[in-house]
């Protein structure tokens, strides 16, 4: 259940994370990708699967993504890594007509801001039947493979798309990616099954159901 209707009448740019935000984590799509990451790390380092998984998670925590850690410590080619780990079945991703309708009704610009690559974003958005609703995607290659939550990556995204943080709402399933947005003056929305449990001061709104949250929010009236 979502919190009471959010007042988002000041928002004209709607910025969405991709994975586990525009589809529910219960789809377990990311678990398939994480499994491919573990295999890649094990092969790259010669570690056991268990040790590779531990290193994968350590790099995620220390660098923002496993890839960033692999680049910094192992000189991994980012495109080779991304091509391999994203080569998974998309059968678990199911279009959500309610979410599509809610996003389509938002007044203003809609953008995707992801630590994934361009091809991955295009595939996922197309499978979810949301690809035509977004003006653009700011992906990891455009950030020179420096992931959220690095402030430099937010700055690059803002410059690339002429985003005004004061009139932007940022939707994310990962709380760790929201502080830079809050520092910039964006309205932050934490999404996911545990979002309502969050008490972080940098989170303005929380919802376990993105479609309902968007549908119920108070938004800017269309110009006459």
C-alpha positions in Angstrom: 0.0 0.0 0.0 1.3 3.5 -0.9 1.4 6.5 1.4 -1.2 9.3 1.0 -1.3 10.9 -2.4 1.9 12.8 -3.0 1.8 16.5 -4.1 4.0 16.5 -7.2 2.4 19.6 -8.9 5.8 21.2 -9.2 7.3 18.3 -11.2 7.8 18.5 -15.0 10.6 16.0 -15.4 10.0 12.3 -14.3 13.3 10.4 -13.9 13.1 6.7 -13.5 15.6 4.0 -12.6 15.2 0.9 -14.7 15.8 -2.4 -13.0 13.6 -3.4 -10.1 11.8 0.0 -10.5 9.9 -0.2 -13.8 9.2 -3.9 -13.1 8.9 -5.6 -9.7 11.8 -7.4 -8.0 9.6 -10.4 -7.7 10.2 -11.0 -11.4 13.7 -12.1 -10.3 15.1 -10.9 -13.6 18.0 -9.3 -11.8 18.9 -12.5 -10.1 19.5 -14.0 -13.6 21.9 -11.1 -14.3 23.6 -11.4 -10.9 24.2 -15.1 -11.6 25.9 -14.3 -14.9 28.0 -11.7 -13.0 29.1 -14.3 -10.5 30.2 -16.6 -13.3 32.1 -13.8 -15.0 33.9 -12.8 -11.8 34.8 -16.4 -11.0 36.3 -16.8 -14.5 38.1 -13.5 -14.4 39.7 -14.1 -11.0 39.9 -17.9 -10.7 37.9 -17.8 -7.5 35.3 -20.3 -6.4 31.7 -19.4 -7.0 31.2 -18.5 -3.4 34.2 -16.3 -3.2 33.4 -14.7 -6.6 29.9 -13.9 -5.3 31.4 -12.3 -2.1 33.7 -10.2 -4.2 30.9 -9.2 -6.6 28.9 -7.9 -3.7 31.9 -6.1 -2.1 32.6 -4.3 -5.4 28.9 -3.3 -5.6 29.0 -1.8 -2.1 32.4 -0.1 -2.6 32.1 1.1 -6.2 28.4 1.4 -6.9 28.4 -1.5 -9.3 30.3 -4.8 -9.7 31.5 -3.6 -13.0 33.1 -0.4 -11.6 35.1 -2.6 -9.2 36.1 -5.0 -12.0 37.3 -2.0 -14.1 39.2 -0.5 -11.2 40.9 -3.7 -10.0 41.0 -6.0 -12.9 41.0 -3.8 -16.1 37.9 -5.5 -17.4 36.4 -4.4 -20.7 33.1 -2.9 -19.7 31.3 -3.7 -23.0 32.3 -7.4 -22.9 31.1 -7.6 -19.3 27.8 -6.0 -20.0 27.1 -8.0 -23.1 27.7 -11.2 -21.2 25.8 -10.5 -18.0 22.8 -9.1 -19.8 22.4 -12.1 -22.1 19.6 -13.6 -20.1 16.0 -14.7 -20.7 13.4 -11.9 -20.5 10.5 -14.3 -20.0 9.9 -13.2 -16.4 9.3 -9.5 -17.5 5.6 -8.9 -18.1 4.1 -5.7 -19.3 1.9 -3.9 -16.7 -0.9 -2.0 -18.4 -1.6 0.0 -15.2 1.9 1.2 -14.9 2.0 2.1 -18.6 -1.2 4.1 -18.3 0.1 5.9 -15.2 3.4 6.8 -16.8 1.7 7.9 -20.0 -0.5 10.3 -18.0 2.4 12.2 -16.4 2.7 15.8 -17.6 6.1 16.7 -18.8 9.3 14.9 -19.8 10.1 11.2 -18.9 13.6 9.9 -18.7 15.3 6.7 -17.7 18.5 6.9 -15.6 20.2 3.5 -15.3 23.5 1.8 -14.4 22.8 -0.6 -17.1 23.9 -0.2 -20.7 22.0 1.1 -23.7 21.1 -2.3 -25.2 19.9 -3.7 -21.9 17.7 -0.6 -21.3 16.2 -0.8 -24.8 15.5 -4.6 -24.5 13.9 -4.2 -21.1 11.7 -1.2 -22.0 10.6 -2.9 -25.2 9.6 -6.1 -23.3 7.7 -4.0 -20.8 6.0 -2.1 -23.6 7.2 1.2 -22.1 9.9 2.2 -24.7 7.7 4.7 -26.5 6.9 6.6 -23.3 10.4 7.9 -22.6 12.3 10.8 -24.2 15.7 9.3 -23.6 17.8 7.0 -21.5 21.0 8.0 -19.7 22.9 4.8 -19.5 26.3 3.7 -18.0 28.4 4.3 -21.1 27.3 7.9 -21.2 28.6 8.2 -17.6 32.0 6.8 -18.7 31.0 3.7 -16.6 30.9 5.7 -13.4 27.7 4.5 -11.8 25.1 6.1 -9.6 25.3 7.2 -6.8 28.5 9.1 -7.9 27.6 12.9 -7.9 29.6 13.2 -11.2 27.2 10.9 -12.9 24.2 12.9 -11.7 25.9 16.0 -13.0 26.5 14.4 -16.4 22.9 13.3 -16.7 21.6 16.8 -15.7 23.9 18.4 -18.3 23.0 15.9 -21.1 19.3 16.4 -20.7 19.1 20.0 -19.4 17.4 18.7 -16.2 16.3 21.2 -13.5 16.6 19.3 -10.2 14.0 21.5 -8.5 11.3 20.3 -10.8 12.4 16.7 -11.2 11.1 13.6 -9.4 13.5 10.6 -9.2 12.2 7.1 -8.7 14.6 4.5 -7.4 14.5 1.0 -5.8 17.9 1.5 -4.2 18.0 4.0 -1.3 21.8 4.4 -1.7 21.2 6.1 -5.1 18.9 8.8 -3.7 21.1 11.0 -1.5 22.8 12.8 -4.5 19.4 13.5 -6.0 18.2 14.9 -2.7 21.3 17.0 -2.3 20.6 18.5 -5.7 17.0 19.4 -4.8 15.2 16.6 -6.6 12.0 15.1 -5.2 13.0 11.5 -4.3 10.7 8.5 -4.4 11.9 5.1 -3.0 10.1 2.2 -4.8 9.8 -1.4 -3.9 8.4 -4.0 -1.4 10.4 -2.6 1.5 10.2 1.1 0.7 7.6 1.9 3.3 10.0 0.7 6.0 12.5 3.4 5.1 13.1 6.3 7.4 15.9 8.0 5.5 15.6 11.8 5.6 16.7 12.0 2.0 13.6 10.1 0.9 10.6 12.3 0.2 8.1 9.6 -0.8 7.8 5.9 -0.5 5.7 3.3 -2.3 5.5 -0.4 -2.7 3.3 0.0 -5.9 4.6 2.5 -8.4 1.6 2.4 -10.7 -0.8 3.3 -7.8 1.6 6.0 -6.5 1.7 7.7 -9.9 -2.0 7.3 -10.5 -2.9 8.8 -7.1 -0.3 11.6 -7.1 -1.4 15.2 -7.5 0.3 16.5 -10.7 0.5 19.6 -12.7 -2.6 20.4 -14.7 -2.2 20.4 -18.5 -1.8 23.9 -20.0 -5.1 25.2 -21.3 
